[in-house]
């Protein structure tokens, strides 16, 4: 069994960095951690997409901090709850998924999480699936769980109130999601649950169930959310997220496209840079003497390094400097041979997979997002000559392909 570390400064770091709230209170959890007791904690990840994303990395970072202190960490895959779909912050019911779909989505989650958590050694993180206990729960058990909550509690949630005002349906299975998530805590008999601040209601339901069923306190730690300057969460629904399986160049480039207002939260939530250094960066940003781009490059480098290693992060940074800042084509460009001498630009973009459809290709051209050689293409009817020496086609700032005629 791993030795539990009770260093006061390290405990303070884990309870303060990126933390929004702790229930019932920070002092009670700090007392438990300082006592040397080894606690069991978890965070759940519903497989609603094939990749974890940078928002999940915030919780992975926090789990890793507890693991480093010697505590027992569970990486829970919500293969059961993922089929229901979490209604939190959703203006309409989520599309229900099959078990096959959620398991396919979760296939590479361990690999992605391994950049943050250790799944080997004396204090290895455990992977669990909540279908293990939820599949066994019968109707009588469900009624028993439901008896701990009221309809008023559930329907008071903001997204349900919004739907009522807009005369949109609220499905009964959406009410059951917090019960299913809450039952995870009971089934695993945990001491602490970690999740984003938007998960507070669901996690507190689990705390209520622990008290009702086991007569035990369960701590809840909510992390801050990575939001843009308007306060919107950076997430899958909003379309501005960075997936953890992005190739290094795309990961680095997408972070560089973030608004400047995300720089400081990004350092605090998504990196391991000491908070003293983060505060220094904040002061330098505020005095206006340093270009925010330089700090954003550091942020992009640190996040890419955490997920892909130092060498890949350096290569991604070099690629960005050369192709974006200096506007040069990269040294290595994918090529594709075609048995044509010329082709309409719309058809060509689809053929070489720079566009998924003709409508997308037309949209890209109309928005000025396509270059052939050094020329920006604005005519959707333009014919492109495909020579044996090849022609370089560029989509946006980071996608290049050389088309060679045979």
C-alpha positions in Angstrom: 0.0 0.0 0.0 1.2 3.5 -0.9 2.4 5.8 1.9 0.0 8.7 2.5 1.6 12.1 2.4 0.4 14.6 4.9 2.5 17.6 3.9 0.5 20.7 4.7 1.5 22.7 1.6 0.7 19.8 -0.7 -2.7 19.3 0.9 -3.4 23.0 0.6 -2.5 22.8 -3.1 -4.9 19.9 -3.8 -7.7 21.6 -1.9 -7.3 25.1 -3.4 -5.8 24.9 -7.0 -8.7 25.0 -9.5 -11.2 24.2 -6.8 -14.6 25.9 -6.8 -16.3 24.3 -3.8 -15.9 21.6 -1.2 -18.8 20.0 0.6 -19.6 20.0 3.5 -16.5 22.3 3.9 -12.8 22.5 3.1 -11.7 22.4 6.7 -13.4 18.9 7.3 -11.7 17.4 4.3 -8.4 19.0 5.2 -8.6 17.4 8.6 -9.1 14.0 7.2 -6.2 14.3 4.7 -3.9 15.6 7.4 -4.8 12.7 9.7 -2.9 10.2 7.4 -6.1 8.3 6.6 -6.0 6.8 3.0 -9.3 7.8 1.3 -11.0 6.4 -1.7 -12.1 8.9 -4.3 -13.3 8.9 -7.9 -14.4 10.9 -10.9 -16.9 9.6 -13.5 -16.5 10.0 -17.2 -19.5 9.3 -19.5 -18.4 8.1 -22.9 -20.5 10.4 -25.0 -17.6 10.9 -27.5 -14.6 8.8 -28.6 -12.1 11.1 -26.8 -11.7 12.7 -23.5 -11.2 16.5 -23.8 -9.4 19.3 -22.1 -12.3 19.8 -19.7 -11.9 16.2 -18.5 -8.2 16.9 -18.1 -9.0 19.3 -15.2 -10.5 16.5 -13.2 -7.7 14.1 -14.3 -5.2 16.7 -12.9 -7.0 16.8 -9.6 -7.2 13.0 -9.4 -3.5 12.8 -10.1 -2.8 15.2 -7.2 -4.7 12.9 -4.8 -2.9 9.9 -6.3 0.5 11.6 -5.6 -0.5 12.0 -2.0 -1.0 8.2 -1.8 -4.8 8.0 -1.9 -6.9 5.4 -3.8 -8.1 6.8 -7.1 -10.9 5.3 -9.2 -11.3 6.3 -12.9 -15.0 5.4 -13.4 -16.3 4.9 -16.9 -20.0 5.6 -17.0 -21.0 3.0 -19.6 -24.5 2.8 -17.9 -25.1 6.5 -17.2 -23.7 7.3 -20.6 -26.6 5.4 -22.2 -29.1 7.7 -20.3 -27.3 11.0 -21.0 -26.6 13.7 -18.4 -29.3 16.4 -18.8 -27.1 19.0 -16.9 -27.1 22.4 -18.8 -28.9 20.8 -21.8 -31.8 22.7 -23.5 -33.2 19.4 -24.8 -32.9 15.7 -24.0 -29.7 14.0 -25.1 -29.9 11.3 -27.7 -29.9 7.9 -25.9 -26.9 5.7 -26.8 -26.5 1.9 -26.9 -24.1 0.0 -24.7 -22.1 -0.9 -27.8 -21.8 2.8 -28.7 -20.6 3.9 -25.3 -18.1 1.1 -25.0 -16.7 1.9 -28.4 -16.3 5.5 -27.4 -14.5 4.5 -24.2 -12.0 2.2 -26.0 -9.1 4.6 -25.7 -10.0 6.4 -22.5 -7.3 4.6 -20.4 -4.6 5.5 -22.9 -5.6 9.1 -22.9 -5.9 9.3 -19.1 -2.5 7.6 -18.7 -0.9 11.0 -19.5 -2.2 12.1 -16.1 -2.8 9.0 -13.9 -0.6 6.0 -13.2 -2.3 2.7 -13.9 0.6 0.6 -12.6 2.8 0.5 -9.5 2.1 0.4 -5.8 -0.7 3.0 -6.0 -2.2 2.4 -9.4 -5.5 4.0 -10.3 -8.3 1.6 -10.8 -10.7 1.6 -13.8 -14.3 0.6 -13.1 -17.5 0.6 -15.1 -20.8 1.6 -13.5 -22.8 -1.0 -15.4 -21.3 -3.5 -12.9 -23.8 -2.5 -10.3 -26.5 -0.5 -12.2 -27.3 -3.4 -14.5 -28.1 -5.4 -11.4 -30.4 -2.8 -9.9 -34.0 -4.0 -10.1 -37.2 -2.0 -10.2 -37.8 -2.3 -6.5 -34.2 -1.0 -5.9 -34.8 1.9 -8.2 -38.0 2.9 -6.3 -36.1 2.7 -3.1 -33.4 5.0 -4.4 -36.0 7.4 -5.8 -37.8 7.7 -2.4 -34.8 9.8 -1.2 -35.7 12.7 -3.5 -38.6 14.8 -4.5 -39.9 15.9 -7.8 -39.5 19.5 -6.6 -35.8 18.9 -6.1 -35.3 17.7 -9.6 -37.6 20.1 -11.5 -36.0 23.1 -9.7 -32.9 22.8 -11.8 -32.3 25.6 -14.2 -32.3 23.7 -17.5 -35.7 22.1 -16.6 -37.1 25.4 -15.6 -36.0 26.8 -19.0 -37.6 23.9 -20.8 -40.9 24.4 -18.9 -40.9 28.1 -19.9 -40.3 27.1 -23.6 -42.8 24.3 -23.4 -40.1 21.7 -24.2 -40.5 18.1 -23.0 -38.7 16.8 -19.8 -38.4 13.1 -19.9 -38.7 10.9 -16.8 -35.4 9.1 -17.5 -33.6 12.5 -17.2 -34.8 12.7 -13.6 -33.2 9.3 -13.0 -29.8 10.3 -14.1 -28.7 11.9 -10.8 -29.9 8.8 -9.0 -27.8 6.6 -11.2 -24.7 8.8 -10.7 -25.4 9.1 -7.0 -25.7 5.3 -6.7 -22.1 5.0 -8.0 -20.8 6.5 -4.7 -22.8 4.0 -2.7 -21.7 1.0 -4.8 -18.1 1.9 -4.6 -18.3 3.1 -1.0 -16.1 6.2 -1.7 -15.1 9.0 0.6 -14.8 11.7 -2.0 -16.2 12.5 -5.5 -14.5 15.0 -7.9 -16.2 16.7 -10.8 -16.7 20.0 -12.6 -18.8 22.6 -10.9 -21.6 22.0 -13.4 -21.9 18.5 -11.8 -22.5 19.8 -8.3 -26.2 18.7 -8.2 -25.5 15.2 -9.3 -22.6 14.8 -6.9 -24.6 16.1 -4.0 -27.4 13.6 -4.8 -24.7 10.9 -4.3 -23.8 12.6 -1.0 -27.5 12.4 0.1 -27.7 8.7 -0.9 -24.5 7.9 1.1 -26.0 9.4 4.2 -29.4 7.7 3.7 -28.1 4.2 2.8 -24.8 3.9 4.6 -25.0 6.7 7.2 -21.6 7.9 5.9 -20.3 11.3 4.9 -19.1 11.7 1.4 -17.1 14.7 0.5 -17.7 16.5 -2.8 -15.0 18.6 -4.5 -16.1 20.7 -7.5 -13.5 22.1 -9.9 -13.6 25.4 -11.7 -14.7 25.2 -15.3 -12.6 26.3 -18.3 -14.7 29.1 -19.8 -14.3 31.6 -22.5 -14.4 35.4 -21.8 -18.2 35.3 -22.2 -18.5 32.7 -19.4 -19.4 29.9 -21.8 -17.9 26.5 -20.9 -15.3 25.2 -23.3 -16.9 21.9 -24.2 -18.1 19.4 -26.9 -21.5 21.1 -27.2 -19.9 24.6 -27.7 -17.5 23.2 -30.4 -14.4 25.0 -29.0 -12.9 22.0 -27.1 -9.5 20.4 -27.5 -9.7 16.6 -27.5 -6.9 14.6 -25.8 -6.4 12.5 -28.9 -5.7 15.5 -31.1 -2.4 15.1 -32.9 0.3 17.4 -31.3 0.2 20.0 -34.0 -3.6 20.4 -33.9 -3.6 20.4 -30.1 -1.0 23.1 -30.0 -2.7 25.1 -32.8 -6.2 24.9 -31.2 -4.9 26.2 -27.9 -3.2 29.1 -29.7 -6.7 30.0 -31.1 -8.1 30.4 -27.6 -9.1 33.9 -26.5 -6.5 35.7 -24.4 -8.9 35.6 -21.4 -8.4 31.8 -21.2 -4.6 32.0 -20.6 -4.6 32.3 -16.8 -7.4 29.8 -16.2 -5.7 27.5 -18.7 -2.4 27.5 -16.7 -4.2 27.0 -13.4 -6.5 24.2 -14.5 -4.7 22.4 -17.3 -1.0 22.4 -16.3 1.3 21.6 -13.4 3.1 24.9 -13.5 3.5 26.2 -9.9 0.8 28.7 -8.9 3.5 31.2 -7.9 4.6 31.2 -11.6 1.0 31.4 -12.8 0.5 34.5 -10.6 3.6 36.0 -12.0 2.3 35.5 -15.6 -1.0 37.1 -14.5 0.8 40.2 -13.3 2.9 40.4 -16.5 -0.3 40.2 -18.6 -1.9 42.9 -16.6 1.0 45.3 -16.9 0.8 44.9 -20.7 4.6 44.7 -21.2 4.5 41.1 -22.6 2.6 40.0 -25.7 -0.2 37.6 -24.6 0.8 35.4 -27.6 4.1 34.5 -25.8 2.3 33.2 -22.8 -0.3 31.4 -24.9 2.6 29.6 -26.7 3.9 28.5 -23.3 0.4 27.3 -22.4 0.0 25.4 -25.6 3.5 23.9 -25.2 2.8 22.8 -21.6 -0.6 21.2 -22.4 0.8 19.4 -25.5 3.8 18.2 -23.5 1.6 16.7 -20.8 -0.3 14.7 -23.4 2.4 13.9 -25.9 5.8 14.4 -24.2 8.5 17.0 -24.6 9.8 16.0 -28.0 6.3 16.1 -29.7 5.5 19.4 -28.0 8.7 21.0 -29.3 7.9 19.7 -32.8 4.4 21.1 -32.5 5.7 24.4 -31.5 8.2 24.5 -34.3 5.5 23.5 -36.8 3.3 26.4 -35.5 6.0 29.0 -35.7 6.9 28.0 -39.2 3.5 27.4 -40.7 1.4 30.0 -38.9 3.7 32.8 -37.7 6.1 32.7 -40.7 3.4 31.4 -43.1 5.6 28.8 -44.6 4.6 25.4 -45.8 5.8 22.6 -43.5 8.8 20.5 -44.5 6.7 17.3 -44.6 3.4 17.6 -46.4 1.0 14.7 -47.2 0.7 14.0 -50.9 -1.9 12.3 -53.0 -1.7 11.2 -56.7 -4.7 11.7 -59.0 -5.1 10.4 -62.5 -6.4 13.8 -63.8 -4.9 16.8 -65.4 -7.4 19.3 -63.9 -10.3 19.3 -61.5 -12.9 21.7 -60.2 -11.7 23.1 -56.9 -14.9 21.9 -55.1 -14.6 18.4 -56.3 -10.8 18.4 -55.6 -11.2 19.5 -52.0 -13.6 16.6 -51.4 -11.4 14.1 -53.3 -8.3 14.9 -51.2 -10.4 15.0 -48.0 -9.8 18.7 -47.1 -13.6 18.9 -47.1 -16.2 16.3 -46.0 -18.7 17.4 -48.6 -19.2 19.7 -51.6 -21.3 22.1 -49.5 -18.5 22.4 -46.9 -16.0 22.9 -49.8 -18.1 25.7 -51.2 -18.4 27.3 -47.7 -14.6 27.2 -47.2 -14.0 28.8 -50.6 -16.5 31.5 -49.9 -15.0 32.3 -46.5 -11.5 32.6 -48.1 -10.2 29.5 -46.3 -8.6 27.8 -49.3 -5.3 28.5 -51.0 -3.7 26.9 -54.0 0.0 27.7 -54.1 0.0 31.3 -52.9 -3.4 32.2 -54.3 -6.5 32.5 -52.2 -9.4 30.8 -54.2 -12.7 32.7 -54.2 -14.3 31.1 -57.3 -16.2 27.9 -56.6 -16.1 27.1 -60.3 -12.3 27.4 -60.7 -10.5 24.6 -62.4 -7.2 23.6 -60.8 -4.4 22.3 -63.0 -2.8 19.1 -61.5 0.8 18.7 -62.7 3.3 16.0 -62.3 5.3 18.3 -60.1 2.3 18.7 -57.8 0.2 21.6 -56.6 0.1 22.6 -52.9 -3.4 23.1 -51.5 -4.0 24.7 -48.1 -7.1 24.7 -45.9 -7.0 27.3 -43.1 -3.7 27.8 -41.3 -2.7 24.2 -40.5 -3.9 21.8 -43.2 -1.7 21.2 -46.3 -1.8 18.5 -49.0 0.2 18.2 -52.2 -1.8 16.9 -55.2 0.3 15.2 -57.9 -0.9 14.3 -61.4 0.1 11.0 -62.9 
